[in-house]
Structures are given as structure tokens and as C-alpha cells.
């Protein structure tokens, strides 16, 4: 079971990973990158979490089912 702090940490670490990839610096080897991605996805919020959060904090998150 994922705890709220694990979910938050996953989102923040995913942002860090994406920033690193976008900068092109210190990009890990494919195997390491895959392992990191799997680790982050373990606690990453799913569609249900975003839908619930969008209802509680509509100024922060959008409804994942809405067509943009």
C-alpha cells in the first residue's frame, strides 16, 4: 500500500528525473533509467488519485477525464 508521503516523493523525484533528462546532463544508462522509472511508477499517482484531487483542489489539478 502506498502512503501519501511515498506518492508525493514519487511525483517530486519524477520531476527531478525529467529535468535531468531534459538537460541532457548525467543521463543514466538505459538499464538504470528503466529501473528508476519502475521505482517511481510503483508509488506514482494513478488516474483515480488525480480525479479525486481535482475535485478537492480544482485550482491545482484538472479532471483527468476531461477532453482538453
BAVO-660724 format. One line per 5 residues: their letters; for each residue y, x, z of N, C-alpha, C. Coordinates in steps of 0.05 Angstrom, whole numbers, plus 5000, padded with zeros to 4 digits. Atoms other than C-alpha are relative to their C-alpha. Layout:
BAVO-660724
a	Y:X:Z:Y:X:Z:Y:X:Z | ...
***
This chain:
BAVO-660724
xxxxx	4976:5017:5000:5000:5000:5000:5025:5018:5000 | 4975:4985:5002:5068:5027:4980:5020:4990:5021 | 4979:5007:4980:5120:5028:5035:5027:5001:4986 | 4974:5000:5013:5194:5015:5018:5012:5028:4996 | 4988:4973:5003:5214:5088:5031:4985:5016:4978
xxxxx	5015:4987:5021:5159:5111:4983:5010:4991:4973 | 4990:5012:5025:5185:5064:4929:5027:5012:4994 | 4973:4988:5004:5256:5089:4939:4998:5029:4992 | 5004:4971:5006:5234:5162:4938:4990:5003:4971 | 5010:4998:5027:5196:5149:4873:5022:4996:4980
xxxxx	4978:5005:5019:5257:5120:4838:5019:5024:4999 | 4982:4977:4999:5301:5177:4861:4988:5025:4987 | 5013:4977:5012:5251:5230:4842:4995:4997:4970 | 5002:5005:5029:5240:5197:4774:5027:5006:4986 | 4973:4994:5011:5315:5202:4762:5003:5030:4998
xxxxx	4998:4971:5001:5312:5276:4780:4984:5012:4977 | 5018:4990:5022:5254:5287:4732:5013:4994:4973 | 4987:5007:5025:5291:5251:4676:5024:5017:4995 | 4977:4982:5002:5354:5292:4689:4991:5028:4991 | 5011:4974:5007:5313:5356:4686:4991:5001:4971
xxxxx	5010:5001:5028:5280:5335:4620:5024:4998:4981 | 4977:5004:5018:5347:5314:4590:5016:5026:4998 | 4985:4975:5001:5379:5381:4608:4985:5022:4985 | 5016:4981:5015:5322:5419:4576:4994:5026:5016 | 5005:4976:4984:5320:5469:4634:4976:4996:5018
xxxxx	5024:5000:4982:5257:5486:4673:4981:4977:4994 | 5019:5021:5008:5215:5436:4634:4972:5010:5006 | 5028:4992:4993:5144:5439:4663:4981:4997:4976 | 5021:5003:5020:5082:5447:4621:4990:4971:4999 | 5009:5027:5004:5051:5383:4594:4982:4990:5022
xxxxx	5019:5008:4979:4995:5381:4646:5016:4995:5026 | 4984:5004:4976:5045:5389:4703:5018:4976:4998 | 4982:5023:5004:5092:5338:4673:4984:4974:5002 | 5018:5023:4997:5034:5288:4667:4993:4994:5029 | 5007:5003:4972:5014:5300:4739:5024:4989:5016
xxxxx	4976:5010:4986:5086:5289:4763:5005:4971:4993 | 4996:5028:5009:5092:5225:4722:4980:4981:5014 | 5020:5017:4986:5027:5197:4751:5006:4997:5030 | 4993:5001:4972:5050:5215:4821:5024:4981:5005 | 4977:5017:4997:5117:5180:4811:4993:4971:4995
xxxxx	5008:5028:5007:5085:5118:4779:4984:4987:5022 | 5016:5011:4978:5040:5110:4840:5016:4981:5017 | 4983:5016:4983:5098:5082:4880:5024:4988:4986 | 4977:5010:5015:5147:5062:4825:4999:4970:5000 | 4999:5030:4999:5171:4990:4829:4990:4988:4974
xxxxx	5009:5013:5024:5139:4942:4781:5019:4976:4995 | 4983:5022:5009:5168:4881:4746:5005:4980:5023 | 4997:5018:4978:5156:4837:4807:5022:5009:5020 | 4980:4989:4982:5198:4883:4851:5028:4997:4989 | 4973:5002:5012:5256:4883:4802:5008:4971:4999
xxxxx	4993:5029:5001:5253:4807:4794:5010:4991:5028 | 4993:5008:4973:5256:4797:4870:5027:5013:5007 | 4975:4986:4993:5311:4849:4878:5024:4989:4984 | 4978:5012:5017:5352:4818:4821:5010:4974:5012 | 4992:5025:4987:5352:4752:4859:5017:5005:5025
xxxxx	4987:4993:4975:5375:4785:4923:5026:5015:4995 | 4977:4983:5006:5424:4835:4892:5007:4998:4970 | 4994:5003:5029:5446:4807:4824:5022:5018:4989 | 4979:4982:5009:5505:4854:4822:4989:5028:4995 | 5013:4973:5003:5457:4914:4823:4978:5000:4979
xxxxx	5023:5001:5018:5395:4892:4784:5001:4975:4983 | 5002:5023:5018:5385:4847:4724:4971:4989:5001 | 5026:5013:5001:5328:4798:4716:4983:5013:4978 | 5017:4986:5020:5271:4836:4681:4989:4982:4978 | 5009:5018:5021:5251:4773:4643:5021:4990:4981
xxx	4977:5008:5017:5320:4762:4614:5000:5016:4974 | 4999:4986:5026:5326:4779:4540:5029:5010:4996 | 4973:4989:5003:5386:4826:4531:5007:5001:4971
***
